[in-house]
Amino acid sequence: MPSSCPICEQPIPTTVTHCTVCGFPTALAIEGLRSATPGIPNGVDAAELSAPAPRVKASVAPLSPEAELCAAISRDLRTKLDFVRQLGRGVPDVTSEMCQAALIEAEGRVSEALEILRGAQVRLDEQTVELLQRRLAQLEDRLALLQRTGVRFVLGDDLQRLRDAIDRNQREEAAQLLVDTERRTAQFESDWKGLQGLLAQIEALRSEATDLSIPLGEISSELEEIRDHLANEPLTEDSLDTIAQQAAQTLMLLHEAIPTSLEEELGRHEVTLNRYPEEHEGSAVARRLHGEANRHLKKGRLSEAVASVRDLRRQIELLEKEPQAAAPSPTPAATPGLAETEAEMLDRLLKKARSLAARVRTLPADSDTARDAAMQIREATDLLRDRHLKEADLTLTRLMRMLAYEAPRS
């Protein structure tokens, strides 16, 4: 068997039945060589074809004009197939016609093989132009879709150069330009999708913060600046990357500003709720919402925290509309002459901490409430150890209110 294919001149492994590049049957490789190189006698085996030629002058019969034209067209087709294949999807293929022509030429019907190759050449040229024009139209549709979503991608003169190359039948140059332009467009689409996600998060957080009258400082103006850049300026890859970095910075500022405002507001609401006794029914819902908002805030779930604070505000407004009789009566501890000593207060808080720790153990172990409660128990214990009794009392009271609305583990 010859060491290379007579059609595409690629190496042929001895174990395959067809050329791995063009599909030419290896069993006919000798005949193909014989048709491409007249003068090889019948009966020559594969070993003789693959062996080094002796260093003697051999008289080789010249190719006929038709055979030379077949060889030239075959080389042209192989060259065109090489650059067409880089387009990837939906490319035309004339390998079967080339194989058919090789077989027919091997049988001596050179004129018939020439006609097949000419037809393949025309078909390849026509389908290549059609493919380039179709892919160019698809590319223009993608760019138009980007513009409808709010961004204009600047490709410079690439599209015009691509059109000119197609019009001038410079198919190889057009193919390379098309591949490069499609790659840039795909990357831009991906980056734009990521920026849209950032902007959606920013808009959602800004809207929620505005509903709660949370001051945002310069954040709103920075978002408007981003919108102006997108609406009024055609973008390149570099400018889109710059805007994406600016959007990420704006989102980070929101994640810093909103929690600070929410923590301050929750502190004010806690003071308000402390005016009501534990058994006051009207404040129960507000205390539950207060606990939920704190948990969401600690977990970084800003949208959920904002929603809880919004509901908490409404509940606080309802409480403040209730008759003033709902306010708690003075506690025995506040009565003159009955003030606790430090030792008595410490003993009471230790009992309270032990009772709450037992209550925490009844909660589902994998719940957020159980984890938050355990952290507060540890915080209160540390405060008691350091004799910060008022702070420990406040922490344990807050924990007691939170646990009052949690169902125990079944």
Summary of the structure (lengths in Angstrom):
residues: 410
radius of gyration: 40.8
end to end distance: 80.1
largest distance: 131.9
contacts: 1147
relative contact order: 0.05
helix: 70%
strand: 1%
